[in-house]
Amino acid sequence: MQLCLVQHGAAKTEAEDPQRGLTEKGRRTVERMAAFLTSLAFSLDRIEHSEKLRARQTAEILAAQLQPREGTVQIPGITPNDDVEPMVARLAKEEKNIMLVGHLPYLNRLVARLLGLDVNPAVLQFQMGGVVRMDRDDEGQWVVRWVLPPEVLRERT
């Protein structure tokens, strides 16, 4: 099973937009990431995201290029301060390759737990629009396969 964890793209401040949708720069970053991920041609069944607008918009941009077989799905329980244990248990049984678009500190805590560590301190430094790929082997052990921060993808002018 392959799992891609994505921190949503850069969002507007609450003063600019109470729903905190993506900024224009955040959209461009996610679009560049989606284009690069498409070039990797990995198999993706579904993109899941939180109910927050910035996560949904990020998932939609990624899905437009990656074309997951089952599309995008909003799921509960993955907002910034939610408990990661239900997701850890669910992922132990998941067979499909999924992308999870969420928030910090949730994603940091999830990675730590999947690796069998305590939830603090963070073992990876997520960045808005960045992707972490993890794989689960036949024995149920998780490994970090790669980390792709958005700054490695140059913005085209």
N, C-alpha and C positions, 0 to 999 in steps of 0.2 A: 504494500500500500504506500502510495506517495501522498504527502501532505505539503501543501504550500501555504505558508502563513504570510499574510500581507497586512501591514499597517496602512490604514486608509491614507489617501493623499492629503496634502495640506488643506486645511479648512479655514473658512472665514471666522473672524471673531464673533462672539455672541452679539456684540454691539452692531456689527455689520449685517449679520444675518442670524436671527434667533435659532434657526434650524441648523446653522453651521454647515452649509453646503461647501463644496470644494471651491477653492480659489482658482483663478485661471492658471496660475503656475502649478497648482496641485493637479489640475486636469492634464496639463501638458506632461507633467512628470509621469502620471499613470499611463497616459497614451504611449509615451516612449517605452515604458516598462512593458506594456502589453505587446508592442511591436517586437521588442527583443525576445520576450518569452515565446511569441509565435515562431520565431526563427529556431527555437530549441526543439520544437515539434514533440513535446511530451504529451502524454495521454492525460486528459482531464475529463472527469465525469460530471462534476458539479462545482459551482462556486456558491459558498454560503456566506452570508453577511449579517451583521446586526441590524436592528431597526433604525439606527441613526442614519440620517441622510448622507453624511460624508462616506460612510461605509457602503451604502447602497449605490451611490454614484460611482465609487471606485470599482465595485463589483460589476456594474453595468459596462463601464469602459473596458475592463479586462475581458468580459464575456463577449463583447462585440468583436474582438479580434481572436480570442482563444477558442470560441465556439464550443464550450463544454456540452457534452451530449445531453445532460439533463438541465441545462440552463443555470439560472441563479435562483437561490432560495433564501428568504429571510428566516433566521432562526433566533430563538430567544436564548438568553443566558450567556451572551458573549460581550456585554458592555464592559466598560473599563474596570469596574470593581466586582464583577461577578465571580463566583466560586468556579475554579477550573476543574474541580474533581468530576462533575458530571460529564464534561467533555473528554477528560482523560479516559473515563470508563467507556464512553461511546466510541472513541477512536480505537480502543483496544479490540473492538469487534468490527469496525468499519472495513469493508473490502474494496470500496471504490476509491479512486484517486480524487481528492477534493482540494479545493483552495478555500481557505477561511480568511475573510476580510474583517478585521477587527481593530481593536484599540489597545493602547497601553494603559495601565500595566498588565491587563489581561494576557496579552500575547507573551510577554516576558515570563509570567508565572506559568503559562501553559507549557512553554518550551522546557522550563526547569523541571516540571513534574513529569513530562514525557521522557526526559532523560534520567528520571529517578532521583532527582535532587530536591532539596527544599525549595520553596518558592522564592526565597530571597538569598542572596542578591541575584540580580539579573545575570544570566550567562551570555546573552547576546545584546547587542545594541541595535534595536530596530530603528528604522528611519521611515518617515512618511513616504509611502509609495514603494518602499523596499520589500523584498521577498526573501523568505527563508524556506528552503526545501528540506523536508525531513522524510526519511523512509523508515518503514517498519519491516523488520525481517520476519522470517517464518517462525521464529521463537518469540515474537512479540516485542523485541528490543528496538528502540528508536535510535536513529543516528541523524546528525545534521549532515546533509549531503552537500549543500552549498548555501551561501548567503550572497544576495545581490542587492547592494545599496544603490539607490538611484543616481548617486554622483558619478558612477562609472559609465553611465550612459550620457553622452554629450548631447546637449540641446542643439538642435539644428536651427540655424538662423535663416 
